[in-house]
Amino acid sequence: MNAAHAHLILNHLPVIGLLFGIGFLLVGLLRKHDTLIRSAFTIFIIVSIATIPVFLSGEAAEDVVENLPGVEEAYIHAHEEAGETALIAMIVLGLISIAGLWVFRFMNRIRMTAAGLVLVLSLVVAGWMAYTANLGGEIRHPEIREDFIEPVPSPGGADVNQARD
């Protein structure tokens, strides 16, 4: 296993973990179930910690793929920049979730308001993580890029774009 493989395996943890946390938080808020809300906060804390090795493995993954055919530095750079912001956002979410656990323990009157604010933040972070993940996918998958032009098959079945190469 090389660094790119490790990064590809790890990068699913923050995205999927964040979705699980949001699910727990939504159900907890709808049912006013403190245990589910505290569980969501705990998931956010764990996911924010798990995001650190994902980010750190990205640099080594770049070294593996940057010279492969079809890989453009611009796509790597965009993913890296978004990854820095996503890491910061996840750490902020983790820290606010720690504060949320404290609020649930000691500040009974504002706990649902705090949970609602964490939900809003987690949705924003989830959007940014999805954007970052998509940029990562664009590095090796030109078919998901915005400027992708689908090849037009010729009447004989050969790809017209391949004939030009």
C-alpha positions as CSV (number, residue, x, y, z in Angstrom):
1,M,0.0,0.0,0.0
2,N,1.4,3.4,-0.9
3,A,0.5,6.9,0.4
4,A,-2.1,7.5,-2.3
5,H,-3.9,4.3,-1.3
6,A,-3.8,5.2,2.4
7,H,-5.2,8.6,1.6
8,L,-8.0,7.1,-0.5
9,I,-8.9,4.7,2.3
10,L,-8.8,7.4,5.1
11,N,-10.6,10.2,3.2
12,H,-14.0,8.4,3.6
13,L,-13.9,8.6,7.4
14,P,-14.6,12.4,7.8
15,V,-17.3,12.4,5.1
16,I,-19.2,9.4,6.2
17,G,-18.6,10.0,9.9
18,L,-19.9,13.5,9.6
19,L,-23.1,12.2,7.9
20,F,-23.6,9.7,10.8
21,G,-23.2,12.5,13.3
22,I,-25.7,14.7,11.5
23,G,-28.2,11.8,11.5
24,F,-27.8,11.2,15.2
25,L,-28.1,14.9,15.9
26,L,-31.2,15.3,13.7
27,V,-33.0,12.4,15.4
28,G,-31.8,13.6,18.8
29,L,-33.2,17.1,18.2
30,L,-36.5,15.8,16.8
31,R,-37.0,13.4,19.7
32,K,-35.4,15.7,22.3
33,H,-33.2,12.8,23.2
34,D,-30.1,13.9,25.1
35,T,-28.2,10.7,24.7
36,L,-28.4,10.9,20.9
37,I,-27.4,14.5,20.9
38,R,-24.4,13.8,23.1
39,S,-23.5,10.8,20.9
40,A,-23.6,13.1,17.8
41,F,-21.2,15.6,19.6
42,T,-18.9,12.6,20.4
43,I,-19.0,11.5,16.8
44,F,-18.1,15.0,15.6
45,I,-15.1,15.0,18.0
46,I,-13.9,11.6,16.8
47,V,-14.4,12.6,13.2
48,S,-12.5,15.9,13.7
49,I,-9.6,13.9,15.1
50,A,-9.8,11.4,12.2
51,T,-9.6,14.3,9.7
52,I,-6.0,15.1,10.8
53,P,-4.4,11.9,9.4
54,V,-6.5,12.3,6.2
55,F,-5.1,15.7,5.7
56,L,-1.6,14.7,6.5
57,S,-1.7,11.7,4.2
58,G,-2.7,14.0,1.3
59,E,0.8,15.5,0.9
60,A,2.4,12.1,0.5
61,A,-0.4,11.0,-1.8
62,E,0.4,14.1,-4.0
63,D,4.0,12.9,-4.3
64,V,2.7,9.5,-5.7
65,V,0.2,10.9,-8.2
66,E,1.5,14.2,-9.4
67,N,3.6,12.8,-12.3
68,L,1.0,10.3,-13.5
69,P,-0.4,10.8,-17.0
70,G,-3.6,12.9,-17.0
71,V,-3.0,14.4,-13.5
72,E,-2.9,18.2,-13.5
73,E,-1.3,20.2,-10.7
74,A,-4.2,22.7,-10.8
75,Y,-6.6,19.9,-9.6
76,I,-4.3,18.8,-6.9
77,H,-3.8,22.4,-5.7
78,A,-7.5,23.1,-5.6
79,H,-8.1,19.9,-3.6
80,E,-5.3,20.7,-1.2
81,E,-6.5,24.3,-0.6
82,A,-10.1,23.0,0.1
83,G,-8.6,20.3,2.3
84,E,-6.9,22.9,4.5
85,T,-10.2,24.8,5.0
86,A,-12.0,21.5,5.6
87,L,-9.5,20.5,8.3
88,I,-9.9,23.8,10.1
89,A,-13.7,23.6,9.8
90,M,-13.7,20.0,11.2
91,I,-11.5,21.0,14.1
92,V,-13.8,24.0,14.9
93,L,-16.7,21.6,14.8
94,G,-14.9,19.2,17.1
95,L,-14.1,22.0,19.6
96,I,-17.6,23.3,19.5
97,S,-18.9,19.8,20.1
98,I,-16.7,19.6,23.2
99,A,-18.3,22.8,24.3
100,G,-21.7,21.3,23.5
101,L,-21.0,18.3,25.8
102,W,-20.2,20.8,28.5
103,V,-23.4,22.8,27.8
104,F,-25.5,19.6,28.0
105,R,-23.9,18.8,31.4
106,F,-24.1,22.2,33.1
107,M,-26.4,24.6,31.2
108,N,-29.8,22.9,30.9
109,R,-31.7,25.9,29.6
110,I,-29.7,26.5,26.4
111,R,-28.8,22.9,25.5
112,M,-31.3,22.6,22.6
113,T,-30.3,25.9,21.2
114,A,-26.6,24.8,21.4
115,A,-27.5,21.6,19.6
116,G,-29.3,23.5,16.9
117,L,-26.3,25.7,16.4
118,V,-24.0,22.6,16.2
119,L,-26.4,21.2,13.6
120,V,-26.2,24.3,11.4
121,L,-22.4,24.2,11.7
122,S,-22.2,20.5,10.9
123,L,-24.3,21.0,7.8
124,V,-22.0,23.8,6.6
125,V,-18.9,21.6,7.3
126,A,-20.5,18.6,5.5
127,G,-21.1,20.8,2.5
128,W,-17.4,21.9,2.5
129,M,-16.2,18.3,3.0
130,A,-18.4,17.1,0.1
131,Y,-16.9,19.9,-2.1
132,T,-13.4,18.9,-1.0
133,A,-14.0,15.3,-1.7
134,N,-15.4,16.1,-5.1
135,L,-12.2,18.1,-5.9
136,G,-10.2,15.1,-4.9
137,G,-12.1,12.9,-7.2
138,E,-11.5,15.3,-10.1
139,I,-7.7,14.7,-9.8
140,R,-8.1,11.2,-11.4
141,H,-11.6,11.3,-12.7
142,P,-11.9,13.8,-15.6
143,E,-15.5,12.5,-16.2
144,I,-16.7,14.3,-13.1
145,R,-15.0,17.6,-14.0
146,E,-17.3,20.5,-14.9
147,D,-15.5,21.0,-18.3
148,F,-15.8,17.3,-19.3
149,I,-17.0,16.7,-22.8
150,E,-18.5,13.2,-23.3
151,P,-16.9,11.4,-26.2
152,V,-19.2,10.9,-29.2
153,P,-19.1,7.4,-30.6
154,S,-18.8,7.2,-34.4
155,P,-21.3,5.2,-36.4
156,G,-18.7,2.3,-36.7
157,G,-18.5,2.1,-32.9
158,A,-15.0,3.6,-32.5
159,D,-14.6,6.6,-30.3
160,V,-14.1,9.8,-32.4
161,N,-11.9,11.3,-29.7
162,Q,-9.6,8.3,-29.7
163,A,-9.2,8.6,-33.5
164,R,-7.8,12.1,-33.0
165,D,-5.1,11.0,-30.6
